[in-house]
Amino acid sequence: MLIQACRYKESIHPKVIMVVYGLHIYIILELLLVIVAAAVRTAAQLELEPQFDEPYLATSLQDFWGKRWNLMVSSILHPTVYVPVRSISARAIGREWSPLPATIAAFFVSGLMHELIFYYAGRLRPTFEVTCFFLIHGVCLAAEIAVKRALNGRFRLPRVVAGPAVIGFVVVTGVWLFVPAFLRFEADVMAEREMAAYVEFAKEVVRVANVRFRSFNVVSA
């Protein structure tokens, strides 16, 4: 349905198309990671941890980025960026507030890594929109942590309010900064072209297999 919608993007509002592309990115990531996990399970008898945990049910930015979205990246950034920066910051601002700059630093590095991925994918000069996206979320997450510590759990938004607010914030900032950078190197066109090539390749494999099967039957007869 999403692919069909993108084929009529000239007739659909650009912001709606951006949301559609955002959903497309999430579903593709989910499918790819599930396929990889299944392949590893079959080949090596190992069970990989799930990389997504229903991110659309997140009730806070901390919940979204720390426990639900692309957990492999979180597990990499935590020991390599977050922990060292937190340790250094603790000497300057104290142990209580050291997680704040550590959080922002982790998101900043994540943004730079995404810029590098997009550069290699499209070979276009970086605009650093993606870095801004992650920095905004890093600053907002640090602010969320600070507010939670200041209130010490005395106030918490109801799930029915917090959930839509978090997902809305992610979608709005993603449509504003992340998805346009993703589309600047025509990732959708590249993906559609490669998918069409793969389908043609699969058809050719099936055709050759059928020809050889018929030839084998004729020889056997």
C-alpha positions, -999 to 999 in steps of 0.1 A, spaced: 0 0 0 28 24 9 46 16 -24 15 22 -44 9 55 -25 44 67 -34 37 61 -71 10 88 -70 30 112 -49 24 140 -74 -12 140 -64 -7 137 -27 3 165 -2 41 165 3 38 163 41 16 132 37 42 116 14 69 124 40 49 105 67 44 76 42 82 75 36 88 75 74 65 45 78 82 29 48 117 33 65 105 18 97 88 -12 81 118 -19 58 141 -18 88 118 -41 108 116 -66 79 153 -66 72 162 -72 108 137 -100 111 151 -116 80 186 -114 93 176 -128 127 158 -157 110 189 -164 88 212 -163 118 188 -186 138 188 -211 109 225 -210 101 241 -206 135 214 -217 159 216 -184 177 187 -162 188 193 -125 182 177 -100 204 149 -80 188 160 -46 175 126 -29 178 101 -33 207 69 -17 194 82 19 193 48 32 186 38 24 222 66 46 237 54 69 265 86 91 266 116 99 246 137 80 271 114 50 265 115 54 227 152 58 222 165 37 251 141 7 251 122 5 219 139 19 188 169 2 171 183 -12 203 215 -24 186 226 12 180 218 21 217 239 -9 229 268 3 207 266 40 217 262 34 254 297 19 261 315 38 234 302 73 238 277 77 267 298 60 295 331 78 287 314 112 284 294 107 315 326 97 334 344 129 322 314 151 329 310 138 364 343 154 374 331 188 361 294 190 369 289 161 394 276 126 391 240 136 393 239 157 362 266 140 342 241 119 321 228 150 304 259 159 283 265 122 278 231 118 263 236 148 240 270 135 229 256 100 221 229 116 199 255 139 182 277 109 173 246 90 160 237 120 138 272 122 124 272 84 116 238 88 98 253 117 78 282 94 68 258 66 58 237 91 37 269 105 21 281 71 10 246 62 -3 240 93 -23 275 110 -27 259 144 -20 274 171 2 261 168 38 235 194 49 236 182 85 198 181 88 201 146 101 226 157 127 202 185 138 174 159 141 194 138 165 207 168 184 172 181 189 162 147 203 193 145 224 187 179 240 150 172 245 158 138 260 183 154 284 157 180 294 132 151 300 157 134 322 164 166 341 127 173 347 121 137 359 149 140 384 137 174 396 101 161 401 115 128 416 85 108 401 59 131 417 42 138 384 38 117 353 16 123 322 -11 97 316 -2 72 289 -31 84 267 -14 118 266 23 109 267 21 83 240 7 104 212 28 134 223 60 114 219 51 98 186 39 131 173 72 148 182 92 120 165 70 122 134 70 160 131 108 163 136 114 133 113 93 148 85 110 182 90 147 170 91 152 133 87 131 122 57 140 151 34 177 142 38 169 106 31 151 115 -1 176 140 -13 197 113 -28 166 97 -42 167 67 -20 131 58 -30 140 57 -67 171 37 -60 152 12 -39 124 8 -65 150 3 -93 169 -23 -73 137 -41 -64 126 -42 -100 161 -56 -110 158 -82 -82 123 -93 -94 136 -96 -130 166 -116 -118 143 -139 -98 120 -144 -129 151 -153 -150 163 -178 -124 128 -195 -124 127 -195 -162 162 -211 -165 153 -236 -139 121 -246 -157 140 -249 -190 166 -272 -175 139 -292 -157 121 -298 -190 154 -307 -207 161 -332 -180 127 -348 -183 131 -351 -221 165 -367 -218 153 -391 -191 123 -401 -212 
